[in-house]
């Protein structure tokens, strides 16, 4: 099941996100993790997060944001 990340998912999200950072050889720290986590849950921020849950366990995450579509002259065109 694909769903939005919820506050209860933080520990699983950290585990997966740190694995993502390690794969790309990017240093990770608590400041970055806490900043991104707060963005995901801030309704005024453009960053969103979803997860894929299989048998009650989060096995994948994705982050996305809306962006303008100049060709359509629309700021929030999906």
N, C-alpha and C positions, 0 to 999 in steps of 0.2 A: 504494500500500500504506500502510495506517495502522499505526503502530508506536510503541512507547515511545521517548522521547528517550534517546539514548545519549551518553556523554561525548564521543565523537568528533564529535557534532553541534553542539558549542558555537558555533563561528564562524557556521554557517548559522542557528542559533537566534538569536544576537545580531543578525544582519542583519534577520531577520524581526521580532523583538521590538522593535527600535528603530524599524522602520517602523510597527508597531502604536502605539507611544508617540507617534510623530510625528503620525500620523493623528488621535489624540485630544488632541494638543497638550499632552502630558505630558513634562516634562523627564526625561531619562534620564541615568544616569551608571554608572560601573563598580561602585560600591558596590551599587546596586540590582540590576544584572545579576548580579553575583557572589552576592549573597544569594539571589535567586530560583533561580539555577542550582544552588546548594548545596541549597536546599529540595527541588527536583525530584529530586535524587539521594539524599536522606536518607530511609531507609525509616521513620524515626520521625516524619516530617513529613507532614501531610495533603495537601500540594500535589503534584500529579503533572503530567507533561507528555507529550504525544503529538505526533507529526508525521505529515504526509502526504508520502510520497515518490513522485515520478513520474520514471521513467527515471533513477533513481539520484540525483535532486536533491530536496532538501526544499523543498516549495512552500507548505506551510502548517503552522501549529503551533496547539496548544490547551493550555490549562492548566485543571486541574479539581481539586476537592477533595471529599471526602465530607463530609456534614453530617447532623446528627440529623434523624430523622423523628418529631416529637412525636406525631403522630396514631397512630403504630404503637408508640410507646414504645421505639424502637430507636435506639441511637446511630449505628450504621454500616449503615443500610439503604440499599441502592442502588436 
